[in-house]
Amino acid sequence: MLSSSVFHSLDDSDFSKFKCESLLQELYHIFQDSEEKLQSSCVSTEDQEAMLLLEVARARQDVHHAQKQLAECLNQETKLLCALHQLKAKKFAELVDDANLNIGRIRATFNRYGRLPQVPDVNMSHSSQDEDGGEF
C-alpha cells in the first residue's frame, strides 16, 4: 500500500503525498454529504439527478488525479531503478577491467619466463625405501 509514502524526483521537485486511504475517505465523505443534502432538501428529481451527476464528475476527477499521481510515482520508480542498474553496470565494468589487467600480467609473466614451471632439482642418488622398509 502506498500510504504515507513521499516520492522525490531526480530534479528534486516534490510530488504531492499520495495516500490511498485519505483519498477513499474523502470520496466517502463527499458521497455522504451529497446524500445528506439530497435527503434534507426538498428538491426536484431533476435537481437531484444534476447534483448526483456533479458528484460523479468530482469523484471521477479525484480518480484521475490519483491515477496521475500513481503514474508519476511509477515513473520515478523506473528512473531510480534505471540509475541503480547503471551503477551496477559501471561496477561490473570495473571488475572486468581489473580481470583483463590481471590476465595481461599473467601473459607478460608467461612470455618473460616461459609457460613451464621450474621443477626443483631432485637428487636421485639417495636410496629410497618402499613400504616394507626394503630398498629399491
DSSP file with accessible surface (Angstrom, degrees, kcal/mol):
  #  RESIDUE AA STRUCTURE BP1 BP2  ACC     N-H-->O    O-->H-N    N-H-->O    O-->H-N    TCO  KAPPA ALPHA  PHI   PSI    X-CA   Y-CA   Z-CA
    1    1 A M              0   0  165      0, 0.0    18,-0.0     0, 0.0     0, 0.0   0.000 360.0 360.0 360.0 145.4    0.0    0.0    0.0
    2    2 A L    >   +     0   0   52      2,-0.0     3,-1.6     3,-0.0    16,-0.2   0.266 360.0 137.4 -94.6  13.1    1.3    3.5   -0.8
    3    3 A S  T 3  S+     0   0   35      1,-0.3    16,-0.2    16,-0.1     3,-0.1  -0.327  74.7   7.7 -66.2 142.5    0.0    5.2    2.3
    4    4 A S  T 3  S+     0   0   93      1,-0.2     2,-0.4    14,-0.1    -1,-0.3   0.659  94.4 136.4  61.6  20.9    2.5    7.7    3.9
    5    5 A S  B <   -A   18   0A  41     -3,-1.6    13,-1.0    13,-0.6     2,-0.4  -0.827  35.9-165.5 -95.7 135.7    4.9    7.3    1.1
    6    6 A V        -     0   0   68     -2,-0.4     2,-0.4    11,-0.1    11,-0.1  -0.975   5.7-158.9-120.3 130.4    6.6   10.5   -0.3
    7    7 A F        -     0   0   53     -2,-0.4     8,-1.6     9,-0.2     2,-0.4  -0.874   3.1-161.5-112.1 142.6    8.4   10.4   -3.6
    8    8 A H  B     -B   14   0B  94     -2,-0.4     6,-0.2     6,-0.2     2,-0.1  -0.966  16.6-132.3-120.8 138.5   11.0   12.8   -4.8
    9    9 A S    >   -     0   0   11      4,-1.8     3,-1.6    -2,-0.4    64,-0.0  -0.332  28.7-104.5 -83.3 169.8   12.0   13.2   -8.4
   10   10 A L  T 3  S+     0   0  107      1,-0.3    -1,-0.1     2,-0.1    66,-0.0   0.808 122.1  54.9 -66.1 -28.2   15.6   13.3   -9.7
   11   11 A D  T 3  S-     0   0  123      2,-0.1    -1,-0.3     1,-0.0    -2,-0.0   0.305 119.1-111.7 -89.5  12.7   15.4   17.0  -10.2
   12   12 A D    <   +     0   0  131     -3,-1.6     2,-0.4     1,-0.2    -2,-0.1   0.667  69.1 141.6  71.9  18.8   14.4   17.4   -6.6
   13   13 A S        -     0   0   61      1,-0.0    -4,-1.8     0, 0.0     2,-0.3  -0.753  51.1-121.0 -88.1 140.5   10.8   18.6   -7.2
   14   14 A D  B     -B    8   0B 116     -2,-0.4     2,-0.3    -6,-0.2    -6,-0.2  -0.598  13.8-144.4 -85.8 136.1    8.4   17.2   -4.7
   15   15 A F        -     0   0   40     -8,-1.6    -8,-0.1    -2,-0.3     3,-0.1  -0.688  34.8-101.7 -83.7 151.2    5.4   15.1   -5.6
   16   16 A S        -     0   0   68     -2,-0.3    -9,-0.2     1,-0.1     2,-0.1  -0.381  49.1 -85.9 -70.4 156.2    2.4   15.6   -3.5
   17   17 A K        -     0   0  136    -11,-0.1     2,-0.6     1,-0.1   -11,-0.1  -0.394  39.7-150.5 -66.4 136.9    1.7   13.0   -0.9
   18   18 A F  B     +A    5   0A  14    -13,-1.0   -13,-0.6   -16,-0.2     2,-0.5  -0.927  22.8 167.8-113.5 109.8   -0.3   10.1   -2.2
   19   19 A K     >  -     0   0   84     -2,-0.6     4,-1.9   -16,-0.2     5,-0.2  -0.948  19.8-167.1-126.7 111.9   -2.4    8.4    0.4
   20   20 A C  H  > S+     0   0   42     -2,-0.5     4,-2.6     1,-0.2     5,-0.2   0.906  88.8  53.4 -63.4 -41.8   -5.0    5.9   -0.8
   21   21 A E  H  > S+     0   0  103      1,-0.2     4,-2.5     2,-0.2    -1,-0.2   0.931 109.5  46.3 -63.2 -45.4   -6.8    5.8    2.5
   22   22 A S  H  > S+     0   0   40      2,-0.2     4,-2.5     1,-0.2    -1,-0.2   0.882 111.9  52.4 -66.5 -35.5   -7.3    9.5    2.7
   23   23 A L  H  X S+     0   0   34     -4,-1.9     4,-2.4     2,-0.2    -1,-0.2   0.937 111.1  46.4 -64.7 -44.6   -8.5    9.7   -0.9
   24   24 A L  H  X S+     0   0  116     -4,-2.6     4,-2.4     1,-0.2    -2,-0.2   0.896 112.0  51.5 -65.0 -38.1  -11.0    7.0   -0.3
   25   25 A Q  H  X S+     0   0  114     -4,-2.5     4,-2.6    -5,-0.2    -1,-0.2   0.915 109.5  50.0 -64.4 -41.2  -12.1    8.7    2.9
   26   26 A E  H  X S+     0   0  107     -4,-2.5     4,-2.5     1,-0.2    -2,-0.2   0.926 111.1  48.7 -62.2 -44.5  -12.6   12.0    1.1
   27   27 A L  H  X S+     0   0   37     -4,-2.4     4,-2.4     1,-0.2    -1,-0.2   0.907 111.2  50.5 -62.3 -39.7  -14.6   10.3   -1.6
   28   28 A Y  H  X S+     0   0  133     -4,-2.4     4,-2.6     2,-0.2    -2,-0.2   0.922 110.8  48.9 -64.3 -42.5  -16.8    8.6    1.0
   29   29 A H  H  X S+     0   0   96     -4,-2.6     4,-2.9     2,-0.2    -2,-0.2   0.897 109.9  51.6 -65.4 -38.5  -17.4   11.9    2.8
   30   30 A I  H  X S+     0   0   47     -4,-2.5     4,-2.5     2,-0.2     5,-0.2   0.932 111.1  48.3 -61.3 -44.2  -18.3   13.6   -0.4
   31   31 A F  H  X S+     0   0  112     -4,-2.4     4,-2.4     2,-0.2    -2,-0.2   0.930 112.7  47.8 -62.0 -45.0  -20.8   10.9   -1.1
   32   32 A Q  H  X S+     0   0   58     -4,-2.6     4,-2.7     1,-0.2    -2,-0.2   0.922 111.6  50.6 -63.5 -42.3  -22.2   11.1    2.4
   33   33 A D  H  X S+     0   0   79     -4,-2.9     4,-2.4     1,-0.2    -1,-0.2   0.924 112.1  46.4 -61.8 -44.2  -22.5   14.9    2.2
   34   34 A S  H  X S+     0   0    3     -4,-2.5     4,-2.1     1,-0.2    -1,-0.2   0.892 112.2  51.1 -67.3 -36.3  -24.3   14.8   -1.1
   35   35 A E  H  X S+     0   0   79     -4,-2.4     4,-2.2    -5,-0.2    -2,-0.2   0.919 110.8  48.3 -66.4 -40.9  -26.6   12.1    0.2
   36   36 A E  H  X S+     0   0  114     -4,-2.7     4,-2.6     1,-0.2     5,-0.2   0.908 110.5  51.8 -64.8 -39.8  -27.5   14.2    3.2
   37   37 A K  H  X S+     0   0  109     -4,-2.4     4,-1.5     1,-0.2    -1,-0.2   0.900 110.0  49.2 -62.6 -41.2  -28.1   17.2    1.1
   38   38 A L  H  < S+     0   0   27     -4,-2.1     5,-0.3     1,-0.2    -1,-0.2   0.896 115.2  43.3 -65.6 -39.3  -30.5   15.2   -1.1
   39   39 A Q  H  < S+     0   0  142     -4,-2.2    -2,-0.2     1,-0.2    -1,-0.2   0.859 114.5  48.6 -75.5 -35.2  -32.4   13.8    1.8
   40   40 A S  H  < S+     0   0  100     -4,-2.6     2,-0.3    -5,-0.2    -1,-0.2   0.752 105.0  63.5 -80.6 -23.8  -32.6   17.0    3.8
   41   41 A S  S  < S-     0   0   47     -4,-1.5     2,-1.1    -5,-0.2     0, 0.0  -0.731  76.6-130.7-105.3 153.5  -33.8   19.3    1.0
   42   42 A C        +     0   0  142     -2,-0.3     2,-0.3     0, 0.0    -3,-0.1  -0.799  49.7 153.0 -99.0  89.0  -37.0   19.1   -1.0
   43   43 A V        -     0   0   48     -2,-1.1    -2,-0.0    -5,-0.3     5,-0.0  -0.846  47.0 -98.6-117.9 158.3  -35.6   19.3   -4.5
   44   44 A S     >  -     0   0   56     -2,-0.3     4,-2.4     1,-0.1     5,-0.2  -0.236  34.2-111.0 -70.8 162.2  -37.0   18.1   -7.7
   45   45 A T  H  > S+     0   0  111      1,-0.2     4,-2.6     2,-0.2     5,-0.2   0.843 119.1  56.7 -65.4 -29.3  -35.8   14.8   -9.2
   46   46 A E  H  > S+     0   0  143      2,-0.2     4,-2.4     1,-0.2    -1,-0.2   0.915 108.5  46.4 -67.1 -41.7  -34.1   16.7  -12.0
   47   47 A D  H  > S+     0   0   82      2,-0.2     4,-2.6     1,-0.2    -2,-0.2   0.899 112.5  50.6 -65.8 -40.4  -32.1   18.8   -9.5
   48   48 A Q  H  X S+     0   0   61     -4,-2.4     4,-2.5     2,-0.2    -2,-0.2   0.921 111.0  48.5 -62.5 -42.8  -31.2   15.6   -7.5
   49   49 A E  H  X S+     0   0  122     -4,-2.6     4,-2.6     1,-0.2    -2,-0.2   0.923 111.1  50.3 -63.5 -42.0  -30.0   14.0  -10.7
   50   50 A A  H  X S+     0   0   56     -4,-2.4     4,-2.2     2,-0.2    -2,-0.2   0.912 110.9  49.2 -63.1 -41.3  -28.0   17.0  -11.6
   51   51 A M  H  X S+     0   0   56     -4,-2.6     4,-2.4     2,-0.2    -1,-0.2   0.916 111.4  49.3 -65.2 -40.8  -26.4   17.0   -8.2
   52   52 A L  H  X S+     0   0   78     -4,-2.5     4,-2.5     2,-0.2    -2,-0.2   0.909 110.1  50.5 -65.7 -40.6  -25.6   13.4   -8.4
   53   53 A L  H  X S+     0   0  108     -4,-2.6     4,-2.3     2,-0.2    -1,-0.2   0.893 109.9  51.4 -63.2 -37.5  -24.0   13.8  -11.8
   54   54 A L  H  X S+     0   0   84     -4,-2.2     4,-2.3     2,-0.2    -2,-0.2   0.925 110.2  48.5 -64.3 -42.6  -21.9   16.7  -10.4
   55   55 A E  H  X S+     0   0   24     -4,-2.4     4,-2.6     2,-0.2    -2,-0.2   0.892 109.9  52.1 -65.6 -37.5  -20.7   14.4   -7.6
   56   56 A V  H  X S+     0   0   64     -4,-2.5     4,-2.7     2,-0.2    -1,-0.2   0.922 109.0  50.6 -63.7 -42.0  -19.9   11.7  -10.1
   57   57 A A  H  X S+     0   0   54     -4,-2.3     4,-2.2     1,-0.2    -2,-0.2   0.916 110.9  48.7 -62.6 -41.7  -17.9   14.2  -12.1
   58   58 A R  H  X S+     0   0  107     -4,-2.3     4,-2.3     2,-0.2    -1,-0.2   0.911 111.2  50.0 -64.3 -41.6  -16.0   15.2   -8.9
   59   59 A A  H  X S+     0   0   35     -4,-2.6     4,-2.3     1,-0.2    -2,-0.2   0.917 110.4  49.8 -63.3 -41.6  -15.3   11.6   -8.0
   60   60 A R  H  X S+     0   0  164     -4,-2.7     4,-2.8     2,-0.2    -1,-0.2   0.890 108.7  52.9 -63.8 -39.5  -14.0   10.9  -11.5
   61   61 A Q  H  X S+     0   0  133     -4,-2.2     4,-2.4     2,-0.2    -2,-0.2   0.926 109.5  48.7 -60.9 -42.7  -11.8   14.0  -11.3
   62   62 A D  H  X S+     0   0   36     -4,-2.3     4,-2.5     2,-0.2    -2,-0.2   0.897 110.9  50.5 -64.0 -39.6  -10.4   12.6   -8.0
   63   63 A V  H  X S+     0   0   61     -4,-2.3     4,-2.6     2,-0.2    -2,-0.2   0.937 111.2  47.9 -64.1 -44.4   -9.8    9.2   -9.5
   64   64 A H  H  X S+     0   0  118     -4,-2.8     4,-2.3     1,-0.2    -2,-0.2   0.891 110.8  51.7 -64.9 -36.5   -8.0   10.8  -12.5
   65   65 A H  H  X S+     0   0  101     -4,-2.4     4,-2.3     2,-0.2    -1,-0.2   0.928 110.8  47.8 -63.9 -44.4   -5.9   12.9  -10.1
   66   66 A A  H  X S+     0   0   13     -4,-2.5     4,-2.5     1,-0.2    -2,-0.2   0.903 111.0  51.5 -64.1 -39.1   -4.9    9.7   -8.1
   67   67 A Q  H  X S+     0   0  109     -4,-2.6     4,-2.5     2,-0.2    -1,-0.2   0.897 108.8  51.4 -64.2 -38.7   -4.1    7.9  -11.4
   68   68 A K  H  X S+     0   0  128     -4,-2.3     4,-2.4     2,-0.2    -2,-0.2   0.928 110.6  47.9 -63.9 -44.7   -1.9   10.8  -12.4
   69   69 A Q  H  X S+     0   0   19     -4,-2.3     4,-2.4     2,-0.2    -2,-0.2   0.912 111.3  50.7 -62.7 -41.0    0.0   10.6   -9.1
   70   70 A L  H  X S+     0   0   68     -4,-2.5     4,-2.7     2,-0.2     5,-0.2   0.923 109.5  50.5 -62.7 -42.5    0.4    6.9   -9.4
   71   71 A A  H  X S+     0   0   58     -4,-2.5     4,-2.4     1,-0.2    -2,-0.2   0.910 110.5  50.0 -62.4 -40.4    1.8    7.2  -12.9
   72   72 A E  H  X S+     0   0   57     -4,-2.4     4,-2.4     2,-0.2    -1,-0.2   0.909 111.2  49.1 -64.4 -39.9    4.3    9.9  -11.6
   73   73 A C  H  X S+     0   0    7     -4,-2.4     4,-2.5     2,-0.2    -2,-0.2   0.911 111.7  48.1 -65.7 -42.7    5.3    7.6   -8.8
   74   74 A L  H  X S+     0   0   86     -4,-2.7     4,-2.4     2,-0.2    -2,-0.2   0.893 110.8  51.7 -64.9 -38.7    5.8    4.6  -11.1
   75   75 A N  H  X S+     0   0   84     -4,-2.4     4,-2.4    -5,-0.2    -2,-0.2   0.922 110.2  49.1 -62.2 -44.1    7.8    6.8  -13.5
   76   76 A Q  H  X S+     0   0    4     -4,-2.4     4,-2.4     2,-0.2    -2,-0.2   0.916 109.9  51.4 -62.4 -42.1   10.0    7.9  -10.5
   77   77 A E  H  X S+     0   0  101     -4,-2.5     4,-2.6     1,-0.2    -1,-0.2   0.924 109.7  50.1 -61.3 -42.8   10.5    4.3   -9.5
   78   78 A T  H  X S+     0   0   87     -4,-2.4     4,-2.3     1,-0.2    -1,-0.2   0.911 110.0  50.2 -63.4 -42.1   11.5    3.4  -13.1
   79   79 A K  H  X S+     0   0   90     -4,-2.4     4,-2.3     1,-0.2    -1,-0.2   0.917 111.9  47.7 -62.6 -42.1   14.1    6.2  -13.2
   80   80 A L  H  X S+     0   0   87     -4,-2.4     4,-2.3     2,-0.2    -2,-0.2   0.900 111.2  50.1 -68.2 -38.6   15.6    5.2   -9.9
   81   81 A L  H  X S+     0   0   80     -4,-2.6     4,-2.6     2,-0.2    -1,-0.2   0.895 109.5  52.6 -64.1 -38.2   15.8    1.5  -10.9
   82   82 A C  H  X S+     0   0   62     -4,-2.3     4,-2.3     2,-0.2    -2,-0.2   0.932 109.2  48.7 -62.1 -44.7   17.5    2.7  -14.2
   83   83 A A  H  X S+     0   0   44     -4,-2.3     4,-2.2     1,-0.2    -2,-0.2   0.901 110.9  51.4 -62.9 -39.3   20.0    4.7  -12.1
   84   84 A L  H  X S+     0   0   75     -4,-2.3     4,-2.5     1,-0.2    -2,-0.2   0.933 110.3  47.9 -62.8 -45.3   20.6    1.6   -9.9
   85   85 A H  H  X S+     0   0  112     -4,-2.6     4,-2.5     1,-0.2    -2,-0.2   0.876 110.3  52.3 -66.2 -35.2   21.2   -0.7  -12.9
   86   86 A Q  H  X S+     0   0  130     -4,-2.3     4,-2.3     2,-0.2    -1,-0.2   0.909 109.4  49.9 -65.4 -40.3   23.6    1.9  -14.4
   87   87 A L  H  X S+     0   0  118     -4,-2.2     4,-2.2     2,-0.2    -2,-0.2   0.932 112.0  47.5 -63.5 -43.9   25.6    2.0  -11.2
   88   88 A K  H  X S+     0   0  102     -4,-2.5     4,-2.6     1,-0.2     5,-0.2   0.902 110.5  52.3 -63.8 -41.1   25.8   -1.8  -11.1
   89   89 A A  H  X S+     0   0   61     -4,-2.5     4,-2.2     1,-0.2    -1,-0.2   0.908 109.3  49.6 -62.0 -40.6   26.8   -1.9  -14.7
   90   90 A K  H  X S+     0   0  133     -4,-2.3     4,-2.0     2,-0.2    -1,-0.2   0.917 110.5  50.7 -63.8 -42.5   29.6    0.5  -14.0
   91   91 A K  H  X S+     0   0  126     -4,-2.2     4,-1.8     1,-0.2    -2,-0.2   0.932 112.5  45.5 -61.4 -46.0   30.8   -1.5  -11.1
   92   92 A F  H  X S+     0   0  114     -4,-2.6     4,-2.3     1,-0.2    -1,-0.2   0.845 108.6  56.6 -70.1 -30.5   30.9   -4.8  -13.1
   93   93 A A  H  X S+     0   0   49     -4,-2.2     4,-2.4    -5,-0.2    -1,-0.2   0.907 106.7  50.2 -64.7 -38.7   32.7   -3.0  -16.0
   94   94 A E  H  X S+     0   0  102     -4,-2.0     4,-2.4     2,-0.2    -2,-0.2   0.899 108.9  51.8 -65.5 -38.1   35.4   -2.0  -13.5
   95   95 A L  H  X S+     0   0   92     -4,-1.8     4,-2.3     2,-0.2    -2,-0.2   0.908 109.4  49.7 -64.2 -39.4   35.6   -5.6  -12.3
   96   96 A V  H  X S+     0   0   82     -4,-2.3     4,-2.6     2,-0.2    -2,-0.2   0.919 109.7  51.4 -65.4 -41.1   36.0   -6.8  -15.9
   97   97 A D  H  X S+     0   0   94     -4,-2.4     4,-2.1     1,-0.2    -2,-0.2   0.918 110.0  49.2 -61.7 -42.8   38.8   -4.2  -16.5
   98   98 A D  H  X S+     0   0   89     -4,-2.4     4,-2.2     2,-0.2    -1,-0.2   0.914 110.8  50.0 -62.7 -41.9   40.6   -5.4  -13.4
   99   99 A A  H  X S+     0   0   47     -4,-2.3     4,-2.5     1,-0.2    -2,-0.2   0.911 109.2  51.8 -63.5 -40.1   40.3   -9.0  -14.6
  100  100 A N  H  X S+     0   0   92     -4,-2.6     4,-2.2     1,-0.2    -1,-0.2   0.892 108.7  51.1 -63.8 -38.5   41.7   -8.0  -18.0
  101  101 A L  H  X S+     0   0   98     -4,-2.1     4,-2.2     2,-0.2    -1,-0.2   0.919 110.2  49.2 -64.0 -42.3   44.7   -6.3  -16.3
  102  102 A N  H  X S+     0   0   84     -4,-2.2     4,-2.2     2,-0.2    -2,-0.2   0.906 110.0  50.6 -64.3 -40.4   45.4   -9.5  -14.3
  103  103 A I  H  X S+     0   0   80     -4,-2.5     4,-2.6     1,-0.2    -1,-0.2   0.912 109.2  52.4 -63.2 -40.1   45.2  -11.6  -17.4
  104  104 A G  H  X S+     0   0   38     -4,-2.2     4,-2.3     1,-0.2    -2,-0.2   0.902 108.7  49.7 -62.6 -39.9   47.6   -9.2  -19.1
  105  105 A R  H  X S+     0   0  148     -4,-2.2     4,-2.3     2,-0.2    -1,-0.2   0.905 110.3  50.5 -65.4 -40.4   50.1   -9.5  -16.2
  106  106 A I  H  X S+     0   0   92     -4,-2.2     4,-2.6     2,-0.2    -2,-0.2   0.936 110.9  48.8 -64.4 -43.3   49.8  -13.3  -16.4
  107  107 A R  H  X S+     0   0  166     -4,-2.6     4,-2.6     1,-0.2    -2,-0.2   0.908 110.5  51.0 -62.5 -41.7   50.5  -13.3  -20.1
  108  108 A A  H  X S+     0   0   47     -4,-2.3     4,-2.1     2,-0.2    -1,-0.2   0.912 110.3  49.7 -63.6 -39.2   53.5  -11.0  -19.6
  109  109 A T  H  X S+     0   0   70     -4,-2.3     4,-2.8     2,-0.2     5,-0.3   0.921 111.6  48.4 -65.0 -44.0   54.9  -13.3  -17.0
  110  110 A F  H  X S+     0   0   83     -4,-2.6     4,-2.1     1,-0.2    -2,-0.2   0.911 112.1  49.1 -61.4 -42.9   54.5  -16.3  -19.2
  111  111 A N  H  < S+     0   0  126     -4,-2.6    -1,-0.2    -5,-0.2    -2,-0.2   0.860 116.0  43.5 -66.3 -34.4   56.1  -14.5  -22.1
  112  112 A R  H  < S+     0   0  177     -4,-2.1    -2,-0.2    -5,-0.2    -1,-0.2   0.918 130.9  19.5 -77.1 -44.7   59.0  -13.5  -19.9
  113  113 A Y  H  < S-     0   0  154     -4,-2.8    -3,-0.2     1,-0.2    -2,-0.2   0.466 108.1-111.1-110.0  -4.4   59.7  -16.8  -18.0
  114  114 A G     <  -     0   0   38     -4,-2.1    -1,-0.2    -5,-0.3    -2,-0.1  -0.106  27.5 -89.4  91.9 168.7   58.0  -19.4  -20.2
  115  115 A R  S    S+     0   0  183     -4,-0.1    -1,-0.1     2,-0.1    -4,-0.1   0.658  96.6  86.7 -93.8 -19.4   55.0  -21.5  -19.6
  116  116 A L  S    S-     0   0  147     -3,-0.1     2,-0.1    -6,-0.1     3,-0.0  -0.689  80.0-121.6 -84.2 135.7   56.6  -24.5  -17.8
  117  117 A P        -     0   0  105      0, 0.0     2,-0.5     0, 0.0    -2,-0.1  -0.398  33.3-100.4 -70.8 151.4   57.0  -24.2  -14.1
  118  118 A Q        -     0   0  170     -2,-0.1     0, 0.0     1,-0.0     0, 0.0  -0.607  35.6-145.3 -74.3 121.0   60.5  -24.5  -12.7
  119  119 A V        -     0   0  121     -2,-0.5     3,-0.1     1,-0.0    -1,-0.0  -0.771  19.6-118.7 -89.7 127.7   61.0  -28.1  -11.4
  120  120 A P        -     0   0  102      0, 0.0     2,-0.5     0, 0.0    -1,-0.0  -0.344  33.8-100.5 -65.6 149.2   63.3  -28.3   -8.3
  121  121 A D        -     0   0  169      1,-0.0     2,-0.6     2,-0.0     0, 0.0  -0.574  38.7-159.0 -72.4 120.0   66.4  -30.4   -8.8
  122  122 A V        -     0   0  100     -2,-0.5     2,-0.7    -3,-0.1    -1,-0.0  -0.897  11.4-138.4-106.1 124.7   65.8  -33.7   -7.1
  123  123 A N    >   -     0   0  103     -2,-0.6     3,-0.5     1,-0.1    -2,-0.0  -0.718  18.0-175.0 -83.3 115.5   68.8  -35.7   -6.2
  124  124 A M  T 3   +     0   0  159     -2,-0.7    -1,-0.1     1,-0.2     4,-0.1   0.395  63.6  90.1 -92.0   2.6   68.1  -39.3   -7.1
  125  125 A S  T 3   +     0   0   91      2,-0.1    -1,-0.2     0, 0.0     2,-0.2   0.758  66.8  89.7 -74.9 -22.5   71.4  -40.7   -5.6
  126  126 A H  S <  S-     0   0  137     -3,-0.5     2,-0.2     1,-0.1     0, 0.0  -0.516  85.6-115.6 -72.8 143.5   69.8  -41.3   -2.2
  127  127 A S        -     0   0   74     -2,-0.2     2,-0.3     8,-0.0    -1,-0.1  -0.545  27.1-144.5 -79.8 146.3   68.3  -44.7   -1.8
  128  128 A S        -     0   0   63      8,-0.6     8,-1.6    -2,-0.2     2,-0.4  -0.786   4.4-142.0-109.6 152.4   64.5  -44.9   -1.4
  129  129 A Q  B     -C  135   0C 129     -2,-0.3     6,-0.2     6,-0.2     2,-0.1  -0.899   9.8-141.3-114.2 144.5   62.6  -47.3    0.8
  130  130 A D    >   -     0   0   74      4,-2.7     3,-1.5    -2,-0.4    -1,-0.0  -0.233  44.5 -80.7 -88.8-170.7   59.3  -48.9   -0.1
  131  131 A E  T 3  S+     0   0  198      1,-0.3    -1,-0.0     2,-0.1    -2,-0.0   0.809 128.8  54.3 -63.3 -31.9   56.5  -49.5    2.4
  132  132 A D  T 3  S-     0   0  149      2,-0.1    -1,-0.3     1,-0.0     3,-0.1   0.551 118.6-107.5 -81.1  -7.0   58.1  -52.7    3.7
  133  133 A G  S <  S+     0   0   40     -3,-1.5     2,-0.2     1,-0.3    -2,-0.1   0.454  76.5 134.6  93.8   1.6   61.4  -51.0    4.5
  134  134 A G        -     0   0   32      1,-0.1    -4,-2.7    -5,-0.0    -1,-0.3  -0.513  53.4-122.7 -85.1 148.9   63.2  -52.6    1.7
  135  135 A E  B      C  129   0C 133     -6,-0.2    -6,-0.2    -2,-0.2    -1,-0.1  -0.654 360.0 360.0 -88.6 151.7   65.5  -50.6   -0.6
  136  136 A F              0   0  173     -8,-1.6    -8,-0.6    -2,-0.3    -1,-0.0  -0.889 360.0 360.0-134.9 360.0   65.0  -50.4   -4.3
